[in-house]
Amino acid sequence: QVQLVESGGGSAQPGGSLRLSCTASAAILSIHTMGWYRQSPGKPREPVATMTVGAYTNYADSVKGRFTISRDNARKTVDLQMNNLRPDDTAVYYCNADLWGDGSYYWGRGILVTVSS
């Protein structure tokens, strides 16, 4: 059983910054891939940023240069630093863990990020 608990988020003005954090509880030594997805109303859930245990990162084109993902493998945490936020970043953000890198996904409950002036 894996539980993912998210924190952070909230509201920001365009151009502002927010930080999301996620902690996983899992009875394994390490998690292959951790990351963040988001879902806006009426749109499918989409990947934002992911990082493997070997520190390989992948970012959505829309957030490259603005968002930075980081993780602590030993603590099983993953953070997302979001800078230069835009209104279209408004979404519910979900922490994701792929335990073995084979699509065995687990999800957090989601946390709302709102960007507006």
N, C-alpha and C positions, 0 to 999 in steps of 0.2 A: 504494500500500500504506500502510495506517495501522496503527500500533501504539499501544496504550494501556497504560500501566504505572501500576498503582495502588500506593499505599503508605498506611501508617497502619493504622487498625483495631485489632483485638485484643479485649480484654475490659474490661468496666467494670461497676460496680455500678449498680443503679437510681438514677437521679438524677445519675449521672456524665456525663462528656463524653468524646468522642473526635473525632478529625479525620481525614478521608480526603483524600488528594491523588491527582491523576491527571495524568500528562503524556502528551501526544499527540505522536507523530512523524508528520508528514504533509507531503507536498511541495506544500502550498498555503499561501496567505498567511493565511487565516483559516478557522475552522470555524464553520459556521452555528450549531449548537446542541451544547452539551456538557451532560452531566448524569450523574445517578446513578439506578440502578435497584437493586432488591433482590429476593431470592428466598429464601423460607423453605421448609423441607422440606414437601413435599406441596402447595405453593401455586405459582401461576404467578408469573413475574417481573412486578414492578410498578414503575412509575415512582415515584421519591422526590422528585427535584427536578431541574429543567432550567433552563438559562439560554441565551438566544440571544446572538449576537455584539453585538446592540444592547441587551443587559442586561435583556431581558424575562425574568422568572422565572415558574416554575410549580412549585407544591409540592403534594404529596399532602396531603389534609386531615389525615391522621394525624400529620404532622410539622410542620404550620404552627405557628409560634411557638417551635419547639424547634430546628429545623435551619435552617442558613443556607448557601446556595450562593454561591460566588464564583468568578470566573475571571479569568485574565490572557490576553487575546486574543493578544498578541504572543508570549507564551511557550507558548501553547496548553496551559494548565493549568486545571484545575478542582478546587476544593476543596469539601468538605462539612463544615461544623462542626456537630457533633451534641451538643446539650445536653439535660439532663434526660432522659437515656435511660431507656427502659422495657424490660422483658423482651420485649415483642412487637416491639421493634426488632431483635431477634436475627435475623440473616440473612446470606447472602452478598451483598455489595454489588458492583455492576458499574458501572464507568465506561462511559459511552456517548458516542459522537460521531456526529452527523448532519451530514455534511460540507456538504450543500447545502440542508438543510431539507426534503428530499423523501423522508425515510425511508431514505436510504442509510446505514444504521447500521453502526457498528463497535463492538466490545465489548472491554473488558479481560478479564482472566482471572478476575477476581473476588477479593474479599478478605472474610474472615470477621469479622463483628462479633458478639460475644456479650455479652449483658447479663444478669447474674444476680447474686444475692446469695450 
